[in-house]
Amino acid sequence: MSREIIITGGDAHFFPWMIAAISSLRAHAQTSAIDMGIIDQGLTDEQRAQLLALGCKIIRPEWTLPVPQEARQLRNIGLVARTALRDYFTGYEVYLWFDADAWMQTPEFVTAYVQGARQRGAAVVTEDGPGYRKTFTDWKWWAGNMVACFGPIDGLRCSFATSINIGVLCLRDNAPHWKEWQRYYTKALERTGKVNMDQHALFAAIHLGRLPTAFLPARFNWLPHLSTPVWNAESKLLCEPAAPHRPLSVIHLAGPRKDRPYEVARLSGGSVGSETLATSLTYPAMQQHLAA
């Protein structure tokens, strides 16, 4: 049995982000040798050929859960497919999902996720990084969906626990999380008809089902729209905005404005200065700063 596989996915529109994610993973020796899987949500023949040339394994997923007919759009099928990765890519011990709008800055995250999944069954990141700014509207969205999916008692129980982000996610092949995730996702689908409740469903499975899970720090799946990182001018790495300013391992450009500009404070000599770096935080943009 092979050890690990990293899986991402998307459609033709998302392809440039997918290529950037794969390029970032292939840029480091520690991750370049790991098998790569692709969930095809509507790629073109040319795009599939390009991915095959990179050594990727491509599958076309099916609707394995009771998703309402009106919600069965290709752009949504990846949400369902994540709950069945071990069925699509058989023969691995550990499955590491990596959203196509994320990119790897350092390979540190791989060891943390894989070890967490091996020891606890699953590894996820909590949305509580240094400087993370969440509004009441954010909490209302999270809590409202939890209650809609799982009722007032269980929904509120989940709402007051720290939320997770499964843009990067790791599961062991024989973990109970797979079945429980599907079970809670089915509940959410039946109650709401909404496909984008996959994250809520896994969170509920973990907390209500009391499943052992490794909760990792935010630097392994950093959301810059919640907290802008700082730029270490010496190491040329994006880092946490608070001391000790640890390097971010994964930058996850969640949300609609993935190439939005940021004013990134410069870190020099261990302290944040007044100068800023005006840049988007995409992988190609940051590669240009590395070369400068």
N, C-alpha and C positions, 0 to 999 in steps of 0.2 A: 504493500500500500504506500502511495506517495504521501509526503508529509503535509505540504500546504499548497493552497492555490489562492491567488488574489483575483477577485472578480469585479468587473465594472459593467456598465451598460448604458444604452441610450439609443436615440434615433438619429436620422441623418442630420437634423438641426444641431444635435448635441455632439456630433462627431468631432469638431475641432477641440472641444473641451476634453473629450475622451482621449484624443491623441496626446494632448498636453499632459493629462494624468499619467498615461502609459509612459510617455517620454521621461517624466520625472522619476517614475519607478525604475525605469531601465537605466537611469543615469548613475545609479549606485550599485556597486558589486554585490552588496548584501541582498538587494531585491531583484536584480536583473536576471538571476537564475531561477526565480520562483515562477511556476506555471501561471499563466494569465488566462482567465476566462472572460467571455463577453456575452452579455444578454442582449440579443438583437431585438430592438424595439422598432425597427423600421429603417435599417441601414440600406444604402444603395449597394449594388453589386460591386462597384468600384471601391467603396469603403470597406466592404467585407474582404475583398482581395487584399487591400492594404493591411488590414488587421491580421489576416492569415500569413502574410509575408513577415509580420512581426512575431510570428509563432503563437498567436492567440488561438484559443479554442472557442468557437462560436456556437451558441445554441439559440434556437427560436422558442421562446417559452409558450406555455398554454395557460388558459384560465383554469387554474386548479382549485380555486375557491369560488363560492357562490356570489360573484360580482354581478350586480344588476346589468341587464343588457345595455341600457343606455350609457353605462359608465365603462363599457368594454372598448376602450380606445387604446391603441398601441402605446401611447405615451404613458398610460397607467399600468401596463402589464408588468413592468419592472418592479413595481411595489409588491405585487403578488408573488412574482418570481423569487424575490429575496427569501421568502419563507420556505423555499424548496430548492435551494442551491445544491444541497447534497444529493438531491435526486437527479438534477441536470448534469452535474459534474461529479460522477461517482468515483470512488477509489481514493479519496483524500481523507486525511485525519483532521485537518483544520481548514475552515473556510473563512476567508477574510474579504468582506465586501468593502469596496472603495468607490464612493460616488464619483461620477465623471467630472463634476465641477470642483473636485478636490485635487490637490497636488502635494507631492512629498518634498519637503525641504531637507530632512534628515531621516535616515532609516530607523531611528530609535523606536518608532511606534510599532514596527513589526514585531520585535521581541516582546514588547509589553502586551500587545494584543494576543499573540500566539501563546505566550506563557499563561496569560489570564484565562484564555479559553481552555487550555489543557488542564489547568488546575481547578477551574470553577465551572466549566461548561460554556461560558460566554464572557465576552469582554466588551464593554461599551464606555463611552465618555459621558460625563455629566456636564450639563450646561451651567457651569459655575466658575468659569475662569476669572483670573484677576481683571478687574475693571469691567466685567460683563454688565451691560445695562439692559435690564428688562423692564418694560413698562407694564402698567396695569392692563393695558390692552393685550399685551403678550400673554399675561397670566390668564386673563379672561378667555382668550382663544383656547389655551391649553385646558383650562378647567372646564369650560363649556363643552368641549369635545369629549373630555373624559366622562362627564355626566351623561352626555347624549349617548355615548357608546356603552357605558357600563352601569348606568343608573346612579341615583343621587348618593347612595352610601359608598359603594365601591369607587364611583367616580371621584367623589370628594376626597376619599382616602388617598387616591393616586395624585390628586391635584396639589396636595400640600407637600409632596415629596419632590426633591430636586429632579427636574426633567432631564432626559437624556437626548442625545442626538445620534441617530444610527446611520449617518452618512458614511461613517467608517464603523464597521461592526465585525466581530469575530465569534464564530461558533465552532465547537468541537463536533465531529461527525455523529457521535452518539449522545449528544446533550439532549435533555428533556425539553429544552427551549424550543426546538423546532415544532414539535407537536402542540405545545402550549401556545406558542405564537400563532399558529394556524387556528387554534380553537378560539382564542380571544379575538383574533382578526375576523373570524366568521361571525362572532357575536356582534362586533362593531358594524360589519356589513349588513347584517340582518336588522339592526336597530336604526342605522342611519342611511344606508345605501351609499355611503361615501368611501371611495377607494383610498384616499390619502390618510387613512387612520392606521396605517401600518406601524408607525412609530408609537402611537398611543397603545396599540395592541400589544407590542412587545413589552412596553413599560408596564402595562397592567399584568401581563403574564409573569413578569419578574417579581413585581411587588405583591400582587394578590396571590400568586402561586408560590411565593417565597422561594423562588429559584435561586440557587447560588450563582452569583455573578461578580465578575471583577469590574469595579468601577474605576476608570482611569482618569487622570487629570486632563484638563481641557487642551493642553498643548499637543495632545495626540490627535486632536480633531478641532482645530481652532476656528472659531467663527468671527471673522474680522468685523462684520457688521454689528456685532455686539460689543466688541472691544478692539480698538485699533492697536496693532502691535507696534513695537519700536524697531528701528533699524540699527543693528550693531555695525558701525562703520569699519571696525577692525576685522571681525570675523565674516562680515558681509552675510549676516543671517538676520531674518526677522525673529524677534524675541518677545517674550511676555512684557507687557508695559510696566509691571511692578517688579521690584527687586526680589530675587537675584537675577531677573531678566534671563530666564532659561530659554534656549532656542526652541522655536516652534517646530514640531516634527511634521505636522500636516496642516496646510492652509485649506480651509473648506469655504469656497465662495458661494455659500447658500444664499438663496433669495434671487429676485429677478434681475438685479443690476450687478452682474458678476464682474464686469470690467469697470465698475465705478472708480473714480479717483479718490485717493486718500491722502491726507497730510500726515505723513509718518514721522514722528519725532526721531532724531538721531541720538544714538547712544554711543558715548565715547568715554573711555576710562572708567567704565562702570556706572556712569551717571547720565541722565537724560539732559541734553542741551536744549537751547532755544531754536536751533536750526531744524528744519523739517525737509523731508523728501517727498515731493509731490509725484505720486505714481499710482497706477492701478496695482493690484496684488495678484495679477494673473501670473502663471508660470513663465510665459514668454517675456513679460515686462520685467520680472525679477531677474531673469537670465541676463537681460541687458545691463542691469545694475551690477551683476557679478562680473561682467566683462569690462565694465568701465574702469 
